[in-house]
Amino acid sequence: MALLRKCIAEFIGTFVLVLFGCGTAVAVGCSTSQPNAAYLMTALAFGLVIVAMAYSIGNISGCHINPAVSIGVFCSGKMSAKEFIAYICSQFVGGIAGGAMLLAVFGKDSGLGTNGLYQDNVWLSLLIEIILTFVFVIAILGVTSKTSNGSVAGIVIGLTLTLVHIFGIHFTGTSVNPARSFGPAIFAGGDAFKNVWVFIVAPLVGGVLAALVYKLLAGDEKPEEKTEASPAAPAKQPQKPAGANKNRSKKKR
């Protein structure tokens, strides 16, 4: 039952990310060929969704809402294979639902905020997306390595995603999230669907590399215990031992 709740949370989070992130890109006319204020608006939309979801569902599922994040957490040994598979499926279904909503609202001709190859170069696009995802995921693993960072983790992760988008939109439209790319692509069709494998493979590779590099950098440092398989779960306040207040009152007498 607990895993089901996590899956529902991941579905909702990914749906919201695709709808509001990609939806903003369509609404403001964000284009890789015309750098303008729409870049910043789209980048902020993706970042703010992460902040909102981190403090909404972070204490339930950890707010991965991204297969690249989940594979990074899995490779770090912080979630089981069963959880990993369940999370991935929930995220892709959420991405598809978000894509369907975009289709209903904006229509197929809008492009639905899909990603595209940079200069029609598959290898360069793969490299760019791997680097962007590596930066995003290693930031997540770093800021969530200490429970004391729980109160600010969502903000840091959201700002990192904003940064990644500001830089990456010019090249590929910025994916760093297979579910975010797959959902809109299956409804847009054409080149978007033909090339979507790039935006599935590259983020997953980037997530794995981030986990391996962070583990190497952290060395033998033992991560603090977490209550969720996540990065963005808010920190829980330590509970006082039962009877602590009672004993204290006795001492005063």
C-alpha positions in Angstrom: 0.0 0.0 0.0 2.9 2.3 0.8 4.4 1.7 -2.6 1.1 2.4 -4.3 0.9 5.8 -2.6 4.4 6.6 -3.8 3.5 5.6 -7.3 0.4 7.8 -7.3 2.5 10.7 -6.0 5.1 10.1 -8.8 2.3 10.0 -11.4 0.8 13.3 -10.2 4.2 15.0 -9.9 5.3 14.0 -13.5 1.9 14.9 -14.9 2.2 18.4 -13.3 5.8 18.8 -14.5 4.9 18.0 -18.2 1.7 20.0 -18.2 3.1 23.2 -16.6 6.7 23.0 -17.8 6.0 22.0 -21.5 2.7 24.0 -21.4 4.5 27.2 -20.5 7.0 26.6 -23.3 4.1 26.4 -25.8 2.2 29.3 -24.3 5.1 31.8 -24.3 6.4 30.6 -27.7 9.8 29.3 -26.4 11.9 28.3 -29.4 15.5 27.1 -29.7 16.1 29.3 -32.7 14.9 32.6 -31.1 16.5 33.3 -27.7 14.3 35.7 -25.7 12.4 36.1 -22.4 10.5 32.9 -23.2 13.7 31.0 -22.3 13.7 32.3 -18.8 10.0 31.9 -18.3 10.1 28.3 -19.4 13.2 27.5 -17.3 11.5 29.1 -14.3 8.3 27.1 -14.9 10.2 23.8 -14.8 12.1 24.8 -11.7 9.1 26.1 -9.8 7.2 22.9 -10.5 10.0 21.0 -8.8 9.8 23.3 -5.8 6.1 23.0 -5.6 6.0 19.2 -5.9 9.0 18.7 -3.6 7.1 20.3 -0.7 3.8 18.6 -1.8 4.7 15.0 -2.4 8.4 14.9 -1.3 7.4 13.4 2.1 5.5 10.7 0.3 7.6 9.5 -2.6 10.7 11.8 -2.5 9.5 13.6 -5.6 11.8 12.0 -8.2 9.2 12.6 -11.0 12.1 11.8 -13.4 13.5 8.4 -14.4 17.0 9.9 -14.5 16.7 10.8 -10.8 15.3 7.4 -9.9 18.1 5.6 -11.7 20.7 7.8 -9.9 19.1 7.0 -6.5 18.9 3.3 -7.4 22.6 3.2 -8.4 23.4 4.9 -5.1 21.7 2.0 -3.3 19.0 4.1 -1.8 16.0 2.3 -3.3 15.1 -1.3 -4.2 14.8 -2.7 -7.7 11.0 -3.2 -7.1 10.6 0.5 -6.1 12.8 1.6 -9.1 10.6 -0.2 -11.6 7.4 1.0 -10.0 8.7 4.6 -10.0 9.7 4.4 -13.6 6.4 3.1 -14.8 4.5 5.7 -12.8 6.6 8.5 -14.2 6.1 7.4 -17.8 2.4 7.0 -17.3 2.3 10.5 -15.7 4.3 11.9 -18.7 1.9 10.4 -21.2 -1.1 11.8 -19.3 0.5 15.2 -19.3 1.2 14.9 -23.0 -2.5 14.0 -23.6 -3.6 17.1 -21.7 -1.2 19.3 -23.7 -2.7 17.9 -26.9 -6.2 18.7 -25.7 -5.3 22.2 -24.6 -2.9 23.3 -27.4 -3.4 20.9 -30.3 -0.8 18.9 -32.1 0.4 21.7 -34.3 1.8 23.5 -31.2 4.7 21.1 -30.9 3.6 20.2 -27.3 7.0 21.4 -26.0 8.9 18.4 -27.4 12.6 18.2 -27.7 14.7 18.3 -30.8 18.2 17.4 -32.0 20.9 20.1 -31.9 21.9 20.8 -35.5 20.4 17.5 -36.5 23.4 15.9 -34.8 22.5 12.8 -32.7 25.9 12.4 -31.0 26.2 16.0 -30.0 22.6 16.0 -28.7 23.4 12.9 -26.7 26.5 14.5 -25.2 24.7 17.7 -24.3 21.8 15.9 -22.6 24.2 13.6 -20.7 26.1 16.6 -19.4 22.9 18.5 -18.4 21.5 15.5 -16.6 24.8 14.7 -14.9 24.9 18.2 -13.4 21.2 18.0 -12.3 21.4 14.6 -10.7 24.7 15.1 -8.9 23.3 18.3 -7.4 20.4 16.3 -6.1 22.6 13.6 -4.7 24.8 16.2 -3.0 22.1 18.4 -1.4 20.1 15.3 -0.2 23.2 13.6 1.3 22.5 15.2 4.7 19.1 15.2 6.4 19.8 18.7 7.7 19.4 20.0 4.2 15.9 18.7 4.0 14.2 22.1 4.5 16.1 23.7 1.5 16.6 20.7 -0.8 13.5 21.4 -2.9 14.6 25.0 -3.5 18.1 24.0 -4.5 16.9 21.2 -6.8 14.4 23.6 -8.4 17.0 26.2 -9.0 19.4 23.7 -10.4 16.8 22.5 -12.9 16.2 26.2 -13.8 19.9 26.7 -14.5 20.1 23.6 -16.6 17.2 24.8 -18.7 18.5 28.3 -19.2 21.7 26.8 -20.7 20.2 23.8 -22.4 17.0 25.1 -24.1 19.1 26.6 -26.9 20.5 23.2 -27.9 17.8 20.5 -27.4 15.0 22.3 -25.6 16.4 20.6 -22.5 15.0 17.2 -21.5 17.1 15.7 -18.6 13.9 13.6 -18.1 12.8 10.7 -20.2 9.2 10.8 -19.0 9.0 14.6 -19.8 10.2 13.9 -23.3 8.3 10.7 -24.1 4.8 11.9 -23.1 4.6 14.9 -25.5 6.5 13.1 -28.2 4.1 10.2 -28.7 1.3 12.7 -29.4 3.4 15.1 -31.5 4.7 12.3 -33.7 7.1 13.0 -36.6 10.7 13.8 -35.8 9.9 14.4 -32.2 8.8 10.8 -31.8 11.5 9.5 -34.1 14.3 11.1 -32.1 12.8 10.6 -28.6 15.1 7.7 -27.9 18.0 10.2 -27.6 16.1 12.0 -24.7 15.5 8.7 -23.0 18.9 7.2 -23.3 21.0 10.3 -22.6 19.3 11.3 -19.3 19.5 7.7 -18.0 23.2 7.6 -18.8 23.7 11.0 -17.2 21.9 9.8 -14.1 24.1 6.7 -13.8 27.3 8.6 -14.3 26.2 11.2 -11.6 25.6 8.4 -9.1 29.0 6.7 -9.8 30.9 10.0 -9.7 29.2 11.1 -6.5 29.9 7.8 -4.9 33.6 8.1 -5.9 33.8 11.7 -4.5 32.0 10.9 -1.3 34.4 8.0 -0.6 33.7 6.0 2.6 31.5 8.8 4.0 28.3 7.1 5.2 25.1 8.8 4.1 22.7 9.8 6.8 19.6 7.7 7.1 16.5 8.8 5.2 12.9 7.8 5.6 12.1 8.0 1.9 13.8 6.8 -1.3 14.3 10.3 -2.1 16.1 13.1 -2.6 13.5 15.8 -1.8 11.8 14.5 1.2 11.6 17.2 3.8 13.6 16.6 7.0 11.7 15.3 9.9 12.1 16.8 13.3 13.5 14.4 16.0 10.9 13.2 18.4 11.4 13.6 22.2 11.5 10.4 24.2 8.3 9.5 25.9 8.1 10.9 29.4 10.8 13.4 28.8 8.6 16.4 29.8 7.3 14.4 32.8 10.8 13.7 34.1 11.8 17.3 33.7 8.9 18.5 35.7 9.8 16.1 38.5 13.3 17.5 38.7 12.0 21.0 39.2 10.0 20.0 42.3 
